[in-house]
Every structure is written in C-alpha cells, then in structure tokens.
Amino acid sequence: MDVIKTQQISSRPIEKVIVHPLVLLSIVDNYNRVAKDTRKRVIGVLLGTSFKGTVDVTNSYAVPFEEDEKDPSIWFLDHNYHESMFSMFKRINAKEHVVGWYSTGPKLRENDLDIHRLFHNYVPNPVLVIIDVQPKELGIPTKAYYDVEEVKENATQKSQKDITLVVKITPFSPANRSGTLA
C-alpha cells in the first residue's frame, strides 16, 4: 500500500477531467461482459495524472463489486484486488497514478459518497466519473464529480462532505494535452 500513497497528486481543485477513449471502451466492454441485462453496475479504478486542476484519465481497470439491491448501505468493493492490480499497472507505467474511480450510471447512487471516501485512502482528491452505458441523448455520456466539504457556520454542527459535479469533462484529443481546448 505504500506505493499507492506516495503518488504526486495536485492539491488544486479539479477544474477539468479528460477521459481517453480507451478508458470509455474498456468500461463499456466490462459492463457488457458482467452486468448487461441486469440492474447491476460495474465499478473500477481510474488511472492517470493530475496537474494544475486537470485530471487526465489514461487507463482503468474493473474491481469486483457487489451491493445489496434492497439496502444500498451494504456493499463490497474488493480493495485487495485493487491494490494487487495497481501494483501490476505500476510495473508497466510508473507515471500513472490512481486519480479516482468510475461507476456505470446514469446517475449518482445513495452509497457513492461512502465508496468515494474509500478512495481517499488511495488519492487525496479522487474524481468519480459516471459513465452512462446506455445513453438516451447524443454527446459525451459521462459526468465527473469530486467531493466538497461544507463547513457549517454554527460551530455545534458537524461539517459534511457532498459529491459535486466537476465544471467540465472533455473528451481526449491531442490538443487537450497541451492545455488548449479542441
């Protein structure tokens, strides 16, 4: 687990998320193999880099995940599998780090904040990308989120975290890598 926590991640707020096409194809392929024609969703880890408010998602892998359909507070994400997979990915590409996680959508679910908290063990400011594998409209079938801590004015109230929509999600293009928009 030391390898996972020693990454260099930007502490700046996330302004833009770039998702490479291979990542989207990999997620949809996994969904079609594991959860097509069911009410299940697939969850996995996003790899890439984060610099100056831009998260560049270049790779991903699925992680075994189960949740109770009747009680969303009961779920299991195999973090041992994740740590093993990440260790193998680091041998191939040491520049890629955990930048967050993905879920097949189309929307946020009740237990997503709890899962998001788990990913804080691996990256200080994880991004959640929800991919709608059966989109009803044209366009980019993804939404990116990160958590924001709300500080209450009343000192007796506890602060809380909510998942907030990221300002912009951009499909990958070579121009995006240089910082200009396509």
C-alpha positions in Angstrom: 0.0 0.0 0.0 3.0 2.3 0.4 3.3 2.6 -3.4 -0.2 3.8 -3.7 0.1 6.5 -1.2 3.4 8.0 -2.4 2.0 9.5 -5.6 2.3 13.1 -6.6 -1.3 14.5 -7.0 -2.2 18.1 -7.4 -4.0 19.5 -4.4 -5.5 22.2 -6.5 -9.3 22.0 -7.1 -10.4 19.9 -10.1 -11.5 22.1 -13.0 -11.4 19.7 -15.9 -11.4 15.9 -16.4 -10.1 14.5 -19.7 -11.1 10.9 -20.4 -9.3 8.9 -23.1 -11.4 6.9 -25.5 -9.8 3.6 -24.5 -11.0 4.1 -20.9 -14.6 4.5 -22.1 -14.3 1.5 -24.3 -12.8 -0.6 -21.6 -15.6 0.3 -19.1 -18.4 -0.4 -21.6 -16.8 -3.7 -22.6 -16.6 -4.7 -18.9 -20.2 -3.7 -18.4 -21.3 -5.7 -21.4 -19.5 -8.8 -20.1 -20.5 -8.5 -16.4 -23.7 -6.6 -16.0 -25.6 -6.3 -19.3 -29.3 -7.0 -19.0 -29.1 -6.7 -15.2 -29.7 -3.9 -12.7 -26.1 -4.2 -11.6 -23.4 -1.6 -12.1 -19.7 -2.0 -12.6 -17.1 -0.1 -10.7 -13.4 0.3 -11.2 -10.3 2.4 -10.8 -9.2 5.4 -12.9 -5.5 5.8 -13.6 -3.7 8.8 -15.0 -2.3 12.1 -13.8 -3.5 15.3 -12.2 -1.8 18.6 -12.8 -3.0 22.2 -12.3 -6.6 21.4 -11.9 -6.8 19.0 -14.8 -7.2 15.2 -14.3 -6.1 13.2 -17.3 -7.6 9.7 -17.2 -5.5 7.4 -19.4 -6.3 3.9 -18.1 -8.7 2.0 -16.0 -9.5 -1.5 -14.6 -12.6 -3.0 -13.1 -12.8 -4.0 -9.5 -15.1 -6.8 -8.1 -18.1 -5.0 -6.6 -21.3 -6.2 -5.1 -24.2 -4.2 -3.5 -27.4 -5.2 -1.9 -30.3 -4.1 -4.1 -32.6 -3.7 -1.2 -30.2 -1.9 1.2 -27.6 0.3 -0.7 -25.6 0.8 2.5 -24.5 -2.8 2.2 -21.8 -3.1 -0.4 -18.4 -4.8 -1.0 -15.5 -3.4 -3.1 -12.5 -5.8 -3.3 -9.7 -3.3 -2.3 -7.2 -6.2 -2.1 -7.8 -6.9 -5.7 -7.4 -3.2 -6.5 -4.1 -3.0 -4.7 -2.8 -6.1 -6.5 -3.9 -4.7 -9.9 -2.4 -1.3 -9.2 0.9 -2.9 -8.2 1.0 -4.7 -11.6 0.0 -1.5 -13.5 2.8 0.4 -11.8 5.3 -2.0 -13.2 4.1 -1.2 -16.7 3.7 2.5 -16.4 5.1 4.2 -13.3 3.7 7.6 -14.4 0.1 6.6 -14.0 -1.4 7.0 -10.5 -4.9 6.4 -9.1 -6.9 9.5 -9.8 -10.3 8.2 -8.8 -12.9 5.7 -9.7 -15.8 5.1 -12.1 -19.3 3.7 -12.0 -21.7 2.9 -14.7 -24.6 5.3 -14.4 -26.6 7.0 -15.4 -26.6 8.9 -12.1 -25.2 9.1 -8.6 -26.4 6.5 -6.1 -27.0 6.6 -2.4 -23.8 4.8 -1.4 -21.4 6.6 -3.8 -20.2 9.0 -1.1 -19.2 6.1 1.1 -17.3 4.4 -1.8 -15.7 7.8 -2.6 -14.5 8.0 1.0 -12.8 4.7 0.5 -10.8 6.1 -2.5 -9.5 8.9 -0.2 -7.2 6.1 1.1 -5.5 6.0 -2.3 -5.6 9.6 -3.6 -6.2 12.9 -1.7 -8.7 14.3 -4.1 -10.4 11.4 -6.1 -12.6 12.1 -9.0 -15.7 10.0 -9.7 -16.6 9.5 -13.4 -20.1 8.2 -14.1 -20.5 6.6 -17.5 -24.0 6.1 -18.9 -23.5 2.9 -20.9 -27.0 3.3 -22.4 -27.2 7.0 -23.2 -30.5 8.4 -24.4 -29.0 11.6 -25.9 -26.1 12.4 -28.2 -23.0 13.8 -26.6 -20.4 12.7 -24.0 -22.1 10.0 -21.9 -20.0 10.9 -18.8 -20.2 13.2 -15.8 -17.3 13.8 -13.4 -17.6 14.5 -9.7 -15.4 15.3 -6.7 -16.3 15.8 -3.1 -16.5 19.2 -1.4 -16.5 19.6 2.4 -19.2 22.0 3.6 -18.2 23.9 6.8 -21.2 24.9 8.9 -21.3 28.4 10.4 -22.7 27.0 13.6 -19.8 25.5 15.5 -22.0 22.9 17.0 -22.9 21.4 13.6 -20.5 18.8 12.1 -19.0 19.5 8.7 -20.1 17.2 5.9 -18.9 16.1 2.5 -21.0 16.1 -0.6 -20.2 14.9 -4.1 -20.3 17.9 -6.5 -20.3 18.0 -10.3 -16.9 19.0 -11.8 -17.0 22.1 -14.0 -16.0 20.4 -17.3 -15.4 17.0 -18.7 -13.6 16.9 -22.0 -13.1 14.1 -24.4 -9.5 13.3 -25.1 -7.8 14.9 -28.1 -4.1 15.6 -28.6 -4.9 19.3 -28.4 -6.2 18.8 -24.8 -2.9 17.5 -23.7 -1.2 20.9 -24.4 -3.8 22.7 -22.4 -5.9 24.1 -25.3 -9.4 23.0 -25.9 -10.4 21.2 -29.1 
